[in-house]
Amino acid sequence: MSEELNELKEHAEHAKEDPSLAPISVTMAVLAVLVAVVTLLGHRAHTEEVVLQAKASDQWAYYQAKNIRRHEDEIFSDLASVETTTDAAALAKLREKYSSEAARYKDDQKGIEDKAREMEAEVATERNRADRYDLAEVFLEVGLVITSITLLSGRRLFWMFGILMGVIGIVLAGTGFFVH
């Protein structure tokens, strides 16, 4: 354990002596903060996607419940039409009641279906947003790792490439805000 501490101390002293490492360290810190922010945005987008998917599923369940009720009323109305009874007027009134209920359920289903499809579209939008953030996170993390290689290798090319990856990650994260 003390060997590792001594090694870290030596690296810190070396960093103090080499002022060219300061911009690299700052770049790494900025990339690390951006990774954290984009990760948070991605998690929130995924959470919103799951919530919206649950709401859409609930809407489809409501649609199915209305459909089942409509079928029950249609069946009862059909059965009432073939039933023979002494009170034909009461039976006709009952048949009309269930036929109108079935028609009402069918009308209700249109609005419910439209709302469910609208929610599914919102889920797809939120999934696209989350995917953008996830991809941005990957580019930022890769940029951070490549930039850290600069400290080990001393080659500025790694630093520039890490910055490029970070910029790509920032642009991708920015496009997540414009997904509609």
C-alpha positions as a printed Julia matrix, in Angstrom:
180×3 Matrix{Float64}:
   0.0     0.0     0.0
   2.78    2.45    0.86
   4.46    1.71   -2.49
   1.31    2.8    -4.32
   1.13    5.99   -2.26
   4.78    6.76   -3.02
   4.15    6.16   -6.71
   1.14    8.5    -6.68
   3.22   11.1    -4.84
   5.93   10.84   -7.49
   3.39   11.32  -10.28
   1.95   14.35   -8.48
   5.42   15.88   -8.09
   6.14   15.18  -11.74
   2.89   16.91  -12.69
   3.92   19.97  -10.67
   7.2    20.13  -12.54
   5.6    19.75  -15.98
   3.21   22.67  -16.61
   2.14   21.17  -19.95
   0.11   18.58  -18.03
  -2.24   21.19  -16.54
  -4.4    21.61  -19.68
  -4.65   17.85  -20.01
  -5.75   17.52  -16.4
  -8.32   20.28  -16.82
  -9.61   18.6   -19.99
  -9.98   15.34  -18.1
 -11.86   17.07  -15.29
 -14.23   18.77  -17.73
 -14.85   15.52  -19.58
 -15.54   13.74  -16.28
 -18.12   16.37  -15.32
 -19.74   16.14  -18.74
 -19.9    12.35  -18.47
 -21.7    12.73  -15.14
 -24.19   15.27  -16.53
 -24.94   13.28  -19.68
 -25.29   10.08  -17.65
 -27.84   11.81  -15.43
 -29.75   13.07  -18.48
 -29.71    9.58  -19.96
 -31.03    8.01  -16.77
 -33.82   10.55  -16.54
 -34.77   10.01  -20.17
 -34.89    6.24  -19.63
 -37.03    6.72  -16.51
 -39.43    8.95  -18.43
 -39.57    6.34  -21.19
 -40.52    3.62  -18.69
 -43.2     5.81  -17.07
 -44.7     6.7   -20.44
 -44.63    3.05  -21.52
 -46.54    2.09  -18.37
 -49.12    4.79  -19.08
 -49.49    3.61  -22.68
 -49.95    0.03  -21.47
 -52.59    1.2   -19.0
 -54.38    3.0   -21.82
 -54.37   -0.15  -23.95
 -55.72   -2.15  -20.99
 -58.52    0.4   -20.64
 -59.21    0.03  -24.37
 -59.45   -3.74  -23.99
 -61.78   -3.41  -20.99
 -64.13   -1.24  -23.07
 -63.9    -3.76  -25.9
 -64.86   -6.63  -23.59
 -67.82   -4.67  -22.22
 -68.94   -3.84  -25.74
 -68.8    -7.51  -26.74
 -70.78   -8.51  -23.65
 -73.48   -5.95  -24.44
 -73.63   -7.05  -28.09
 -73.99  -10.68  -27.04
 -76.74   -9.82  -24.56
 -78.51   -7.74  -27.22
 -78.26  -10.63  -29.7
 -79.6   -13.08  -27.13
 -82.47  -10.73  -26.32
 -83.41  -10.6   -30.01
 -83.96  -14.36  -30.18
 -85.64  -14.67  -26.76
 -89.36  -15.27  -26.74
 -91.29  -13.74  -23.91
 -94.74  -12.52  -23.06
 -93.5    -8.94  -22.55
 -92.03   -8.13  -25.98
 -91.98   -4.37  -25.31
 -89.82   -4.77  -22.18
 -87.5    -7.1   -24.05
 -87.2    -4.64  -26.96
 -86.44   -1.84  -24.5
 -83.78   -3.97  -22.82
 -82.3    -4.92  -26.19
 -82.17   -1.23  -27.19
 -80.45   -0.35  -23.91
 -77.67   -2.9   -24.45
 -77.3    -2.0   -28.14
 -76.86    1.68  -27.26
 -74.35    0.78  -24.52
 -72.37   -1.28  -27.04
 -72.38    1.66  -29.46
 -71.23    4.02  -26.68
 -68.35    1.7   -25.78
 -67.34    1.54  -29.43
 -67.3     5.36  -29.62
 -65.28    5.55  -26.4
 -62.72    3.17  -27.83
 -61.78    5.58  -30.62
 -60.6     8.25  -28.18
 -58.86    5.73  -25.96
 -57.03    4.2   -28.93
 -55.92    7.63  -30.16
 -54.59    8.51  -26.72
 -52.75    5.17  -26.44
 -51.12    5.68  -29.85
 -50.14    9.22  -28.87
 -48.51    7.86  -25.71
 -46.65    5.25  -27.75
 -45.28    8.05  -29.94
 -44.09    9.86  -26.79
 -42.38    6.65  -25.65
 -40.56    6.41  -28.99
 -39.48   10.05  -28.74
 -38.17    9.58  -25.22
 -36.36    6.39  -26.3
 -34.65    8.34  -29.11
 -33.63   11.04  -26.63
 -32.24    8.44  -24.2
 -30.34    6.74  -27.03
 -28.71   10.05  -27.95
 -27.61   10.6   -24.36
 -26.29    7.05  -24.13
 -24.24    7.47  -27.29
 -22.98   10.86  -26.09
 -21.95    9.24  -22.81
 -19.92    6.63  -24.69
 -18.06    9.27  -26.71
 -17.37   11.36  -23.61
 -16.08    8.35  -21.68
 -13.86    7.27  -24.56
 -12.61   10.86  -24.85
 -11.78   10.85  -21.14
  -9.88    7.58  -21.39
  -7.96    8.64  -24.49
  -7.09   11.96  -22.86
  -5.78   10.12  -19.81
  -3.48    8.1   -22.08
  -1.75   11.41  -22.8
  -0.54   11.49  -19.2
   1.0     8.04  -19.59
   2.43    8.44  -23.07
   3.23   12.14  -23.17
   1.89   12.32  -26.73
  -0.29   15.33  -27.43
  -2.02   13.48  -30.27
  -3.96   11.45  -27.7
  -5.05   14.67  -26.0
  -6.32   16.13  -29.29
  -8.12   12.9   -30.18
  -9.67   12.8   -26.69
 -10.89   16.36  -27.14
 -12.36   15.43  -30.54
 -14.24   12.5   -28.98
 -15.46   14.81  -26.22
 -16.73   17.36  -28.73
 -18.61   14.63  -30.58
 -20.13   13.56  -27.27
 -21.16   17.13  -26.46
 -22.79   17.55  -29.88
 -24.68   14.28  -29.5
 -25.86   15.26  -26.03
 -26.97   18.62  -27.41
 -29.05   16.92  -30.08
 -30.88   15.08  -27.31
 -32.47   18.37  -26.28
 -33.94   18.83  -29.76
 -35.57   15.4   -30.13
 -39.33   15.93  -30.43
